Amino acid sequence: MATMRYILSVANRCWWAASVRDRTVTRRDLPREGKDAVESTAQRAATALAELGYRGEGLCLALSADNVLTGRIDAAHLPRRERRAAMVYRLEDELPVEAERLTADFLPVVAGRALGAAVETDRVRRLLDALSAHGIKAAAVCSETLLAAWRACRNTADQADYVLVVGHDAVQLLRIAEGVPVGWQSAADAGELLRRLEADLL
């Protein structure tokens, strides 16, 4: 997953745009207007991003966790040519969706494996089209959970092994290795995830 200087989160009722420079995050909130206000909010997102210095470069689009599919793949013996396509097809084996229907990105390889995050392209097509119409280019798509984990860990002196992210509808548990998420689980409540964590540690 490439480093992005700009982030647009459309995960919750309140969208937000941010610039990231030298680990400093400058944020602008963009409350949505009504249940179906993609186009008008895209316009306000473009304005907010412009105020942050955005000039049409690729940004990271953060979606709610329920829109993002994840899986770990074996990153060994990948072809040099079409390497990314080969990674997507390996990710397909971990997900209930065909590779042709996915837009995917991958975190850095750790111990020969990589965590992939993907969305079904058709589910976000209207959003991507609305953003594109206002000059906003999504170069990478990730989950708000990954952003929350990054914000929680980026300034810590000691490297975390696990990060627990509590959301409105679910709780996410990420396992961290070498500063990179390498595992991801979700449950309706923290108790279930903590029981899984205890079993994993034992």
Beta strands, then each sheet from edge to edge (+ up, - down):
strand 1: 6-9
strand 2: 14-21
strand 3: 24-31
strand 4: 58-63
strand 5: 69-74
strand 6: 102-106
strand 7: 113-120
strand 8: 137-143
strand 9: 162-166
strand 10: 171-177
strand 11: 180-187
sheet 1: 3+ 2- 1+ 4+ 8+
sheet 2: 5+ 7- 6+
sheet 3: 9+ 10- 11+
end
